[in-house]
Amino acid sequence: GQPALAELEAGERLVDENLGNPVAFAHTVMDSYALAAGDLLYGASETARQKHNLAFSSGAVARAACEYAGLGWWLAEPGISVEARIARTARLVNKSLAEARGLLDSAEQSRFQTENHVLLTWAGKNLSRRETVPGPTDRFVAMNPDHGKRSYAYFSLLAHGDLISTVRIVAMQQASNGEPEEDQVWRLMLACAHVLNLAT
């Protein structure tokens, strides 16, 4: 729309010789998160289908869809300045590269630095102390102030094998006799809400 076009035009004045228009790069990152969230949302709906008779899978995939939607929403938050959008993208690039670097042994570090030099340099130049990546719970709350913290806590219980949740879900699955289970529908609806928040 018009705000995105205005941002892209503003980014033309900030072109990086190696990366190009930093706003276009930020928008590409946002689009990637939107596509990933949509893909995961589809996966959550597929794993919730009755024919699979799965009790837990849709919860894990729905949580992932919400995670991706939350990051995309934070990057795409309406009304922030072009500089803030670039700084947020740089912060996420820096965080992602740091996590990837942490998986490598010392022999692989030099190659990693060389292969990612352009991104590392760009992110380093565009970081801002004011822009830090909010945690998953904070993203849930920002997207859904009324119930975000509780929703994320519930998804966390599912993801981390909470005993009470596990026993409750198994009992509900056994008692449902193959009927659609309310909990699975709730998971999908919550994930849909988060992905739609990102899309709007």
Secondary structure as the mmCIF struct_conf table of DSSP 4:
data_model
#
loop_
_struct_conf.conf_type_id
_struct_conf.id
_struct_conf.beg_label_comp_id
_struct_conf.beg_label_asym_id
_struct_conf.beg_label_seq_id
_struct_conf.end_label_comp_id
_struct_conf.end_label_asym_id
_struct_conf.end_label_seq_id
HELX_RH_AL_P HELX_RH_AL_P1 GLN A 2 GLY A 11
HELX_RH_3T_P HELX_RH_3T_P1 GLU A 12 LEU A 14
STRN STRN1 ASP A 16 ASP A 16
TURN_TY1_P TURN_TY1_P1 GLU A 17 LEU A 19
STRN STRN2 GLY A 20 GLY A 20
HELX_RH_AL_P HELX_RH_AL_P2 PRO A 22 THR A 47
TURN_TY1_P TURN_TY1_P2 ALA A 48 ALA A 48
BEND BEND1 ARG A 49 ARG A 49
HELX_RH_3T_P HELX_RH_3T_P2 GLN A 50 HIS A 52
BEND BEND2 ALA A 55 PHE A 56
HELX_RH_AL_P HELX_RH_AL_P3 SER A 57 ALA A 76
TURN_TY1_P TURN_TY1_P3 PRO A 78 GLY A 79
HELX_RH_AL_P HELX_RH_AL_P4 VAL A 82 GLY A 102
TURN_TY1_P TURN_TY1_P4 LEU A 103 LEU A 103
BEND BEND3 LEU A 104 LEU A 104
HELX_RH_AL_P HELX_RH_AL_P5 SER A 106 GLU A 115
TURN_TY1_P TURN_TY1_P5 ASN A 116 ASN A 116
HELX_RH_AL_P HELX_RH_AL_P6 HIS A 117 ASN A 126
TURN_TY1_P TURN_TY1_P6 ARG A 129 ARG A 130
HELX_LH_PP_P HELX_LH_PP_P1 VAL A 133 GLY A 135
HELX_RH_AL_P HELX_RH_AL_P7 PRO A 136 MET A 143
TURN_TY1_P TURN_TY1_P7 PRO A 145 HIS A 147
HELX_RH_AL_P HELX_RH_AL_P8 GLY A 148 ALA A 159
TURN_TY1_P TURN_TY1_P8 HIS A 160 GLY A 161
HELX_RH_AL_P HELX_RH_AL_P9 LEU A 163 SER A 176
TURN_TY1_P TURN_TY1_P9 ASN A 177 GLY A 178
BEND BEND4 GLU A 179 GLU A 179
HELX_LH_PP_P HELX_LH_PP_P2 PRO A 180 GLU A 181
HELX_RH_AL_P HELX_RH_AL_P10 GLU A 182 ALA A 199
#
